[in-house]
Amino acid sequence: MGFTLDQRLTNSSHPVVCIDDIQIRLADDSRYVWLLLVPEIDGAEELHDLSEDLRGQLLDLATQLGGWMKSAFTADKINIAALGNLVPQLHLHVVARRRGDAAWPGPIWGHGDPVPLTETERQRLINAVAEFLQQRNR
C-alpha cells in the first residue's frame, strides 16, 4: 500500500518540496509562518513508528528549518510539535512565533480561524523555503 497524505493536511497546506521521503508543506494561515513536515511512511502516527535514520532526518530537518525561520522571519520563538490528536498521521509543525501574533503567548492550535495566504504571499514563502533548502543541500 502506498503513502496517502491525510485529506485534512492536503486541504490546509501547500506542497513546497519532498526531501528524503519527508514532505515539506506550508500551512495556509497567514497569521504565522508555519511549516508541516510529513514523513511519507504509510501508517506512521508516532515518532517511534519511524526508523532511527528517518526519525533523525526528520528532527534534523525540523531543527534546521526552525533555525532558519527564526532568523529569516525575525521570530521570537520557534515552536516544533507533533500533536496528532485531530490528524493522527505523523506530521511535525514548525512555527515561527512573534510576540503579539494572533495567539501569543498561547498555542496556535484552536485559536481563531485560519486566515488563508494570498497567492503572492504563498509563492513568496514557498520560494523562500525552497531556496533555503537548496542552499542547505550544497
DSSP file (Angstrom, degrees, kcal/mol; ACC not computed):
  #  RESIDUE AA STRUCTURE BP1 BP2  ACC     N-H-->O    O-->H-N    N-H-->O    O-->H-N    TCO  KAPPA ALPHA  PHI   PSI    X-CA   Y-CA   Z-CA
    1    1 A M              0   0    0      0, 0.0    41,-0.2     0, 0.0     2,-0.1   0.000 360.0 360.0 360.0 134.2    0.0    0.0    0.0
    2    2 A G        -     0   0    0      1,-0.1     2,-0.3    39,-0.1    39,-0.1  -0.315 360.0 -86.0 -86.2 169.8    1.4    3.4   -1.0
    3    3 A F        -     0   0    0     37,-0.1     2,-0.4    39,-0.1    -1,-0.1  -0.551  41.0-174.0 -75.9 135.3    1.6    6.6    1.1
    4    4 A T        -     0   0    0     -2,-0.3     2,-0.3    37,-0.0     3,-0.1  -0.996  23.0-128.3-130.6 126.8   -1.5    8.9    1.0
    5    5 A L        -     0   0    0     -2,-0.4     5,-0.1     1,-0.1    35,-0.0  -0.548  36.5-101.3 -72.9 134.2   -1.5   12.3    2.7
    6    6 A D    >>  -     0   0    0     -2,-0.3     4,-2.1     1,-0.1     3,-0.9  -0.303  28.5-126.7 -54.4 134.3   -4.4   12.8    5.1
    7    7 A Q  H 3> S+     0   0    0      1,-0.3     4,-2.7     2,-0.2     5,-0.2   0.804 108.0  59.5 -58.1 -32.4   -7.0   14.9    3.3
    8    8 A R  H 3> S+     0   0    0      2,-0.2     4,-1.1     1,-0.2    -1,-0.3   0.867 107.6  45.8 -66.8 -35.1   -7.1   17.4    6.2
    9    9 A L  H <> S+     0   0    0     -3,-0.9     4,-0.7     2,-0.2    -2,-0.2   0.895 112.6  50.9 -71.9 -39.9   -3.4   18.1    5.7
   10   10 A T  H >< S+     0   0    0     -4,-2.1     3,-0.6     1,-0.2    -2,-0.2   0.924 112.8  46.4 -59.1 -44.7   -3.9   18.4    1.9
   11   11 A N  H 3< S+     0   0    0     -4,-2.7    -1,-0.2     1,-0.2    -2,-0.2   0.735 117.1  41.8 -72.7 -23.3   -6.7   20.8    2.4
   12   12 A S  H 3< S+     0   0    0     -4,-1.1    16,-2.9    -5,-0.2     2,-0.3   0.341 114.4  41.9-109.8   6.8   -4.9   23.1    4.9
   13   13 A S  E <<  -A   27   0A   0     -4,-0.7    14,-0.2    -3,-0.6    22,-0.1  -0.953  65.7-129.2-150.2 166.8   -1.5   23.3    3.4
   14   14 A H  E     -A   26   0A   0     12,-2.6    12,-3.1    -2,-0.3     2,-0.1  -0.948  32.0-110.1-121.1 138.1    0.5   23.7    0.2
   15   15 A P  E     +A   25   0A   0      0, 0.0    10,-0.2     0, 0.0     3,-0.1  -0.414  34.5 170.3 -67.1 140.0    3.4   21.5   -1.0
   16   16 A V  E     -     0   0A   0      8,-2.7     2,-0.3     1,-0.4     9,-0.2   0.724  60.4 -46.0-108.3 -60.5    6.8   23.0   -1.0
   17   17 A V  E     -A   24   0A   0      7,-1.3     7,-2.9     5,-0.1     2,-0.5  -0.970  43.5-121.8-166.6 162.6    9.2   20.1   -1.7
   18   18 A C  E     -A   23   0A   0     -2,-0.3     2,-0.5     5,-0.2     5,-0.2  -0.986  27.2-176.7-118.4 127.2    9.8   16.5   -0.7
   19   19 A I  E >   -A   22   0A   0      3,-2.5     3,-1.1    -2,-0.5    -2,-0.0  -0.987  68.2 -20.2-126.8 122.6   13.3   15.6    0.7
   20   20 A D  T 3  S-     0   0    0     -2,-0.5    -1,-0.1     1,-0.3     3,-0.1   0.889 128.6 -47.6  49.0  49.2   14.3   12.1    1.6
   21   21 A D  T 3  S+     0   0    0      1,-0.2    19,-3.3    18,-0.1     2,-0.5   0.742 115.3 116.5  65.1  25.9   10.7   10.9    1.9
   22   22 A I  E <   -AB  19  39A   0     -3,-1.1    -3,-2.5    17,-0.3     2,-0.3  -0.970  56.9-145.7-124.4 115.2    9.7   13.9    4.0
   23   23 A Q  E     -AB  18  38A   0     15,-3.1    15,-2.6    -2,-0.5     2,-0.5  -0.607   7.3-155.1 -76.3 136.1    7.1   16.2    2.6
   24   24 A I  E     +AB  17  37A   0     -7,-2.9    -8,-2.7    -2,-0.3    -7,-1.3  -0.972  20.5 178.0-111.8 124.9    7.6   19.9    3.5
   25   25 A R  E     -AB  15  36A   0     11,-2.8    11,-2.8    -2,-0.5     2,-0.6  -0.925  27.3-130.6-130.3 149.9    4.3   21.8    3.3
   26   26 A L  E     -AB  14  35A   0    -12,-3.1   -12,-2.6    -2,-0.3     9,-0.2  -0.896  27.7-126.0-101.7 121.8    3.3   25.4    4.0
   27   27 A A  E     -A   13   0A   0      7,-2.9     2,-1.8    -2,-0.6     7,-0.3  -0.429  19.4-124.1 -66.3 139.7    0.2   25.8    6.3
   28   28 A D  S    S+     0   0    0    -16,-2.9     2,-0.3    -2,-0.1    -1,-0.1  -0.504  75.7 107.7 -87.4  69.5   -2.4   28.0    4.7
   29   29 A D    >   -     0   0    0     -2,-1.8     3,-1.6     3,-0.3     5,-0.1  -0.847  51.3-162.7-148.9 106.0   -2.7   30.5    7.5
   30   30 A S  T 3  S+     0   0    0     85,-4.2    -1,-0.0    -2,-0.3    -2,-0.0   0.545  81.5  78.6 -71.0  -5.7   -1.2   34.0    7.0
   31   31 A R  T 3  S+     0   0    0     84,-0.3    71,-0.4     1,-0.1     2,-0.3   0.714 105.4  21.3 -73.7 -18.4   -1.2   34.7   10.8
   32   32 A Y  S <  S-     0   0    0     -3,-1.6     2,-0.8    -5,-0.1    -3,-0.3  -0.971  75.8-116.9-143.8 154.1    2.0   32.6   11.2
   33   33 A V  E     + C   0  96A   0     63,-0.8    63,-2.9    -2,-0.3     2,-0.4  -0.899  54.5 171.1 -89.1 114.2    4.9   31.3    9.1
   34   34 A W  E     - C   0  95A   0     -2,-0.8    -7,-2.9    -7,-0.3     2,-0.3  -0.977  19.3-172.0-141.6 117.1    4.1   27.6    9.6
   35   35 A L  E     -BC  26  94A   0     59,-3.1    59,-2.6    -2,-0.4     2,-0.4  -0.808   9.9-152.0-108.8 151.5    5.6   24.5    8.0
   36   36 A L  E     -BC  25  93A   0    -11,-2.8   -11,-2.8    -2,-0.3     2,-0.5  -0.982   4.3-159.3-119.4 134.2    4.4   20.9    8.2
   37   37 A L  E     -BC  24  92A   0     55,-2.5    55,-2.7    -2,-0.4   -13,-0.2  -0.971  12.4-175.8-114.8 120.5    6.9   18.1    7.8
   38   38 A V  E     -B   23   0A   0    -15,-2.6   -15,-3.1    -2,-0.5     2,-0.2  -0.940  19.1-142.0-124.1 109.9    5.2   14.8    6.9
   39   39 A P  E     -B   22   0A   0      0, 0.0     2,-2.1     0, 0.0   -17,-0.3  -0.523  21.1-129.1 -67.8 133.6    7.3   11.6    6.6
   40   40 A E        +     0   0    0    -19,-3.3     2,-0.5    -2,-0.2   -37,-0.1  -0.407  64.1 129.3 -85.0  64.0    5.9    9.5    3.7
   41   41 A I    >   -     0   0    0     -2,-2.1     3,-1.9    49,-0.1    49,-0.2  -0.967  60.5-125.2-121.6 113.4    5.5    6.3    5.7
   42   42 A D  T 3  S+     0   0    0     -2,-0.5     3,-0.1     1,-0.3   -39,-0.1  -0.343  92.8  10.1 -59.8 129.8    2.2    4.7    5.4
   43   43 A G  T 3  S+     0   0    0      1,-0.3     2,-0.4    -2,-0.1    -1,-0.3   0.361  86.2 144.7  85.6  -4.9    0.6    4.1    8.8
   44   44 A A    <   +     0   0    0     -3,-1.9    46,-2.8     1,-0.2    -1,-0.3  -0.534   6.2 152.7 -71.7 124.9    3.1    6.2   10.8
   45   45 A E        +     0   0    0     -2,-0.4     2,-0.3    44,-0.3    46,-0.2   0.574  60.2  38.1-121.3 -23.6    1.4    8.0   13.7
   46   46 A E  S >  S-     0   0    0     44,-0.1     3,-1.9     1,-0.1     4,-0.3  -0.885  81.9-112.0-130.2 158.3    4.2    8.5   16.2
   47   47 A L  G >  S+     0   0    0     -2,-0.3     3,-1.7     1,-0.3    -1,-0.1   0.858 116.7  61.2 -57.1 -35.3    7.9    9.3   16.1
   48   48 A H  G 3  S+     0   0    0      1,-0.3    -1,-0.3     7,-0.0     4,-0.1   0.591  89.8  71.0 -72.5  -6.6    8.7    5.8   17.3
   49   49 A D  G <  S+     0   0    0     -3,-1.9    -1,-0.3     2,-0.1     2,-0.2   0.594  88.6  81.0 -79.0 -10.9    6.9    4.4   14.2
   50   50 A L  S <  S-     0   0    0     -3,-1.7     2,-0.0    -4,-0.3    -5,-0.0  -0.592  91.2-102.9 -93.2 154.8    9.9    5.7   12.1
   51   51 A S     >  -     0   0    0     -2,-0.2     4,-2.8     1,-0.1     5,-0.2  -0.341  37.7-109.2 -64.6 158.6   13.2    4.1   11.6
   52   52 A E  H  > S+     0   0    0      1,-0.2     4,-2.2     2,-0.2     5,-0.1   0.896 119.5  50.9 -58.5 -40.5   16.0    5.6   13.7
   53   53 A D  H  > S+     0   0    0      2,-0.2     4,-2.3     1,-0.2    -1,-0.2   0.940 112.6  43.6 -64.0 -48.1   17.5    7.1   10.5
   54   54 A L  H  > S+     0   0    0      2,-0.2     4,-2.8     1,-0.2    -2,-0.2   0.887 112.6  53.3 -67.4 -37.7   14.3    8.6    9.2
   55   55 A R  H  X S+     0   0    0     -4,-2.8     4,-2.5     1,-0.2     5,-0.2   0.926 110.3  48.0 -60.8 -44.0   13.5   10.0   12.7
   56   56 A G  H  X S+     0   0    0     -4,-2.2     4,-2.6    -5,-0.2    -2,-0.2   0.907 111.8  49.3 -62.9 -42.3   16.9   11.6   12.8
   57   57 A Q  H  X S+     0   0    0     -4,-2.3     4,-2.6     2,-0.2    -2,-0.2   0.916 111.7  49.5 -62.5 -43.2   16.5   13.1    9.4
   58   58 A L  H  X S+     0   0    0     -4,-2.8     4,-2.4     2,-0.2    -2,-0.2   0.934 114.2  43.4 -62.4 -47.8   13.0   14.4   10.3
   59   59 A L  H  X S+     0   0    0     -4,-2.5     4,-2.3     2,-0.2    -1,-0.2   0.877 113.9  51.1 -68.7 -37.2   14.2   16.0   13.6
   60   60 A D  H  X S+     0   0    0     -4,-2.6     4,-2.7    -5,-0.2     5,-0.2   0.925 111.5  48.1 -63.3 -43.9   17.4   17.4   11.9
   61   61 A L  H  X S+     0   0    0     -4,-2.6     4,-2.9     2,-0.2     5,-0.2   0.920 111.8  49.2 -62.9 -44.2   15.3   19.0    9.1
   62   62 A A  H  X S+     0   0    0     -4,-2.4     4,-2.5     1,-0.2    -1,-0.2   0.906 112.9  48.3 -60.5 -42.0   12.8   20.5   11.7
   63   63 A T  H  X S+     0   0    0     -4,-2.3     4,-2.3     2,-0.2    -2,-0.2   0.916 113.3  46.3 -65.7 -44.5   15.8   21.9   13.6
   64   64 A Q  H  X S+     0   0    0     -4,-2.7     4,-2.3     2,-0.2    -2,-0.2   0.925 114.4  47.2 -65.6 -44.6   17.5   23.4   10.6
   65   65 A L  H  X S+     0   0    0     -4,-2.9     4,-3.1    -5,-0.2    -2,-0.2   0.914 111.4  52.2 -62.5 -41.7   14.2   24.9    9.3
   66   66 A G  H  X S+     0   0    0     -4,-2.5     4,-2.3    -5,-0.2    -2,-0.2   0.912 109.6  48.4 -61.1 -43.7   13.4   26.3   12.7
   67   67 A G  H  X S+     0   0    0     -4,-2.3     4,-1.4     2,-0.2    -1,-0.2   0.916 114.7  45.5 -62.4 -43.5   16.8   28.0   13.0
   68   68 A W  H  X S+     0   0    0     -4,-2.3     4,-3.4     1,-0.2     5,-0.3   0.927 112.4  51.1 -64.9 -44.9   16.5   29.5    9.5
   69   69 A M  H  X S+     0   0    0     -4,-3.1     4,-2.3     1,-0.2     6,-0.5   0.874 104.8  57.0 -62.0 -38.2   12.9   30.6   10.2
   70   70 A K  H  <>S+     0   0    0     -4,-2.3     5,-1.5    -5,-0.2    -1,-0.2   0.914 117.6  33.9 -60.1 -42.0   13.9   32.3   13.4
   71   71 A S  H ><5S+     0   0    0     -4,-1.4     3,-1.1     3,-0.2    -2,-0.2   0.941 119.1  48.8 -76.8 -50.5   16.4   34.4   11.6
   72   72 A A  H 3<5S+     0   0    0     -4,-3.4    -3,-0.2     1,-0.3    -2,-0.2   0.808 123.8  31.0 -64.0 -31.7   14.6   34.9    8.2
   73   73 A F  T 3<5S-     0   0    0     -4,-2.3    -1,-0.3    -5,-0.3    -2,-0.2   0.155 105.0-120.2-115.4  17.9   11.3   35.9    9.8
   74   74 A T  T < 5 -     0   0    0     -3,-1.1    -3,-0.2     1,-0.1     2,-0.2   0.881  48.0-179.2  42.1  52.2   12.6   37.6   12.9
   75   75 A A      < -     0   0    0     -5,-1.5    23,-0.2    -6,-0.5    -1,-0.1  -0.478  32.3-151.2 -78.7 149.8   10.7   35.2   15.1
   76   76 A D  S    S+     0   0    0     21,-2.5     2,-0.3     1,-0.3    22,-0.2   0.713  82.9   8.2 -86.6 -25.9   10.9   35.4   18.9
   77   77 A K  E     -D   97   0A   0     20,-1.7    20,-3.2     2,-0.0     2,-0.5  -0.989  63.3-141.0-156.1 144.3   10.3   31.7   19.4
   78   78 A I  E     -D   96   0A   0     -2,-0.3     2,-0.5    18,-0.2    18,-0.2  -0.956  17.2-157.1-109.2 125.1   10.2   28.6   17.2
   79   79 A N  E     -D   95   0A   0     16,-2.7    16,-2.9    -2,-0.5     2,-0.5  -0.903  10.7-177.6-102.2 125.7    7.5   26.0   18.1
   80   80 A I  E     +D   94   0A   0     -2,-0.5     2,-0.3    14,-0.2    14,-0.2  -0.992  17.6 157.5-122.2 125.0    8.1   22.4   17.0
   81   81 A A  E     -D   93   0A   0     12,-1.9    12,-3.3    -2,-0.5     2,-0.4  -0.997  37.4-158.0-150.3 150.1    5.4   19.9   17.8
   82   82 A A        +     0   0    0     -2,-0.3    10,-0.1    10,-0.2   -35,-0.1  -0.922  32.3 152.7-125.1 102.7    3.9   16.6   16.9
   83   83 A L        +     0   0    0     -2,-0.4    -1,-0.1     8,-0.3     9,-0.1   0.901  12.7 174.2 -96.9 -73.0    0.4   16.5   18.2
   84   84 A G        +     0   0    0      5,-0.1     6,-0.0     7,-0.1     8,-0.0   0.632  35.2 125.9  77.0  13.9   -1.8   14.3   16.1
   85   85 A N  S    S+     0   0    0      1,-0.1    -1,-0.1     2,-0.1     0, 0.0   0.893  89.1  22.2 -71.6 -38.0   -4.9   14.4   18.2
   86   86 A L  S    S+     0   0    0      1,-0.3    -1,-0.1     2,-0.0     0, 0.0   0.808 136.9  33.8 -95.2 -37.5   -7.1   15.5   15.2
   87   87 A V        -     0   0    0      1,-0.1    -1,-0.3     2,-0.1     4,-0.1  -0.904  69.3-170.6-119.8  99.0   -4.9   14.2   12.4
   88   88 A P        +     0   0    0      0, 0.0    -1,-0.1     0, 0.0     3,-0.1   0.727  53.4 107.7 -67.6 -21.0   -3.2   11.0   13.6
   89   89 A Q  S    S-     0   0    0      1,-0.1   -44,-0.3   -51,-0.0    -2,-0.1  -0.373  87.5-100.1 -57.9 129.9   -0.9   10.8   10.5
   90   90 A L        +     0   0    0    -46,-2.8     2,-0.3   -49,-0.2   -49,-0.1  -0.296  61.1 148.9 -58.7 126.0    2.5   11.7   11.8
   91   91 A H        -     0   0    0    -46,-0.2     2,-0.4   -53,-0.2    -8,-0.3  -0.960  35.6-138.8-155.2 143.7    3.5   15.3   11.0
   92   92 A L  E     -C   37   0A   0    -55,-2.7   -55,-2.5    -2,-0.3     2,-0.5  -0.862  12.6-144.7-103.8 138.9    5.6   17.9   12.7
   93   93 A H  E     -CD  36  81A   0    -12,-3.3   -12,-1.9    -2,-0.4     2,-0.5  -0.869  12.3-172.4 -97.8 134.3    4.7   21.5   13.0
   94   94 A V  E     +CD  35  80A   0    -59,-2.6   -59,-3.1    -2,-0.5     2,-0.5  -0.960  15.5 178.7-126.7 111.5    7.5   24.1   12.7
   95   95 A V  E     -CD  34  79A   0    -16,-2.9   -16,-2.7    -2,-0.5     2,-0.7  -0.951  27.1-142.8-125.7 128.2    6.0   27.5   13.5
   96   96 A A  E     -CD  33  78A   0    -63,-2.9   -63,-0.8    -2,-0.5     2,-0.3  -0.795  28.3-164.0 -86.1 117.7    7.8   30.9   13.7
   97   97 A R  E     - D   0  77A   0    -20,-3.2   -21,-2.5    -2,-0.7   -20,-1.7  -0.805   8.7-168.2-107.6 145.4    6.1   32.8   16.6
   98   98 A R    >   -     0   0    0     -2,-0.3     3,-2.5   -23,-0.2     6,-0.2  -0.986  34.9 -99.3-130.3 141.8    6.3   36.5   17.3
   99   99 A R  T 3  S+     0   0    0     -2,-0.4     3,-0.1     1,-0.3   -22,-0.0  -0.367 113.7  24.7 -54.4 131.4    5.3   38.5   20.4
  100  100 A G  T 3  S+     0   0    0      1,-0.2    -1,-0.3    -2,-0.0    -3,-0.0   0.452  87.9 141.5  89.4   0.0    1.9   39.9   19.6
  101  101 A D  S X  S-     0   0    0     -3,-2.5     3,-0.9     1,-0.1    -1,-0.2  -0.174  73.9 -83.4 -67.8 175.4    0.9   37.3   16.9
  102  102 A A  T 3  S+     0   0    0    -71,-0.4    -1,-0.1     1,-0.3   -70,-0.1   0.743 127.5  23.9 -55.3 -29.1   -2.7   36.2   16.9
  103  103 A A  T >  S+     0   0    0    -72,-0.1     3,-1.7     3,-0.1    -1,-0.3   0.446  91.8 175.1-116.7  -2.1   -2.2   33.6   19.6
  104  104 A W  T <   +     0   0    0     -3,-0.9    -5,-0.0     1,-0.3    -7,-0.0  -0.214  66.7   6.4 -56.1 137.2    0.8   34.9   21.6
  105  105 A P  T 3  S+     0   0    0      0, 0.0    -1,-0.3     0, 0.0     3,-0.1  -0.962 121.4  69.6 -93.6   6.2    1.8   33.6   24.1
  106  106 A G  S <  S-     0   0    0     -3,-1.7    -3,-0.1     1,-0.2     2,-0.0  -0.093  95.3 -73.7 -76.7 178.0   -0.5   30.7   23.9
  107  107 A P        -     0   0    0      0, 0.0    -1,-0.2     0, 0.0     0, 0.0  -0.351  32.6-133.9 -70.6 154.3   -0.6   27.8   21.5
  108  108 A I  S >  S+     0   0    0     -3,-0.1     3,-1.8     2,-0.1     2,-0.2   0.759  75.1 102.4 -80.0 -25.1   -1.8   28.4   17.9
  109  109 A W  T 3  S+     0   0    0      1,-0.3     3,-0.1    -6,-0.0     0, 0.0  -0.407  95.4   3.9 -68.0 127.7   -4.0   25.3   17.8
  110  110 A G  T 3  S+     0   0    0     -2,-0.2     2,-0.9     1,-0.2    -1,-0.3   0.576  93.8 130.6  79.3   9.3   -7.6   26.1   18.2
  111  111 A H  S <  S-     0   0    0     -3,-1.8    -1,-0.2     1,-0.0    -9,-0.0  -0.806  75.4 -51.4-101.0  98.2   -7.0   29.9   18.3
  112  112 A G  S    S-     0   0    0     -2,-0.9    -2,-0.2    -3,-0.1    -1,-0.0  -0.017  84.9 -52.2  70.0-177.2   -9.4   31.5   15.9
  113  113 A D        -     0   0    0      1,-0.1   -84,-0.0    -3,-0.1     0, 0.0  -0.747  61.0-101.2 -96.5 143.1  -10.0   30.7   12.3
  114  114 A P        -     0   0    0      0, 0.0   -85,-0.1     0, 0.0    -1,-0.1  -0.281  25.7-141.2 -59.2 147.2   -7.1   30.4    9.8
  115  115 A V        -     0   0    0      0, 0.0   -85,-4.2     0, 0.0   -84,-0.3  -0.943  27.4-124.7-110.3 107.1   -6.6   33.4    7.5
  116  116 A P        -     0   0    0      0, 0.0   -87,-0.2     0, 0.0     2,-0.1  -0.118  23.0-110.6 -56.3 146.5   -5.7   32.0    4.1
  117  117 A L        -     0   0    0      1,-0.1     2,-0.1     2,-0.1   -89,-0.0  -0.449  29.5-116.3 -69.8 145.5   -2.5   33.1    2.4
  118  118 A T     >  -     0   0    0     -2,-0.1     4,-2.8     1,-0.1     5,-0.2  -0.453  29.7-110.6 -72.0 160.3   -2.8   35.3   -0.6
  119  119 A E  H  > S+     0   0    0      1,-0.2     4,-2.4     2,-0.2     5,-0.2   0.897 119.7  51.5 -60.5 -39.3   -1.3   33.7   -3.7
  120  120 A T  H  > S+     0   0    0      2,-0.2     4,-2.3     1,-0.2    -1,-0.2   0.934 112.6  44.1 -63.0 -47.1    1.5   36.2   -3.7
  121  121 A E  H  > S+     0   0    0      2,-0.2     4,-2.5     1,-0.2     5,-0.2   0.898 112.2  53.3 -66.7 -40.4    2.4   35.5   -0.1
  122  122 A R  H  X S+     0   0    0     -4,-2.8     4,-2.6     1,-0.2     5,-0.2   0.940 111.8  44.8 -59.4 -47.5    2.1   31.8   -0.6
  123  123 A Q  H  X S+     0   0    0     -4,-2.4     4,-2.7    -5,-0.2     5,-0.2   0.893 111.5  53.3 -65.2 -39.3    4.5   31.9   -3.5
  124  124 A R  H  X S+     0   0    0     -4,-2.3     4,-2.0    -5,-0.2    -1,-0.2   0.928 113.5  42.5 -61.1 -45.0    6.9   34.2   -1.7
  125  125 A L  H  X S+     0   0    0     -4,-2.5     4,-2.6     2,-0.2     5,-0.2   0.913 113.7  50.7 -70.0 -42.9    7.1   31.8    1.3
  126  126 A I  H  X S+     0   0    0     -4,-2.6     4,-2.7    -5,-0.2     5,-0.2   0.928 112.4  47.8 -59.5 -44.7    7.3   28.7   -0.8
  127  127 A N  H  X S+     0   0    0     -4,-2.7     4,-2.5    -5,-0.2    -1,-0.2   0.892 111.0  50.8 -63.8 -40.0   10.2   30.2   -2.8
  128  128 A A  H  X S+     0   0    0     -4,-2.0     4,-2.3    -5,-0.2    -2,-0.2   0.925 113.1  44.8 -64.2 -44.6   12.0   31.3    0.4
  129  129 A V  H  X S+     0   0    0     -4,-2.6     4,-2.5     2,-0.2    -2,-0.2   0.935 113.9  49.6 -64.4 -46.1   11.7   27.8    1.9
  130  130 A A  H  X S+     0   0    0     -4,-2.7     4,-2.1    -5,-0.2    -2,-0.2   0.897 110.9  50.2 -60.9 -40.7   12.8   26.1   -1.3
  131  131 A E  H  X S+     0   0    0     -4,-2.5     4,-2.4     2,-0.2     5,-0.2   0.925 110.0  49.8 -64.4 -44.8   15.8   28.4   -1.7
  132  132 A F  H  X S+     0   0    0     -4,-2.3     4,-2.4     1,-0.2    -2,-0.2   0.928 111.5  49.1 -58.1 -44.8   16.9   27.8    1.9
  133  133 A L  H  X S+     0   0    0     -4,-2.5     4,-1.3     1,-0.2    -1,-0.2   0.860 109.9  51.2 -67.1 -35.0   16.6   24.0    1.3
  134  134 A Q  H  < S+     0   0    0     -4,-2.1     4,-0.3     2,-0.2     3,-0.2   0.925 112.3  46.1 -65.2 -44.2   18.6   24.2   -1.9
  135  135 A Q  H >< S+     0   0    0     -4,-2.4     3,-1.2     1,-0.2    -2,-0.2   0.870 108.9  56.6 -65.8 -36.6   21.4   26.2   -0.2
  136  136 A R  H 3< S+     0   0    0     -4,-2.4    -1,-0.2     1,-0.3    -2,-0.2   0.829 105.4  51.7 -62.7 -33.1   21.3   23.7    2.7
  137  137 A N  T 3<        0   0    0     -4,-1.3    -1,-0.3    -3,-0.2    -2,-0.2   0.434 360.0 360.0 -87.6   1.1   22.0   20.8    0.3
  138  138 A R    <         0   0    0     -3,-1.2    -1,-0.2    -4,-0.3    -2,-0.1   0.460 360.0 360.0 -84.5 360.0   25.0   22.5   -1.3
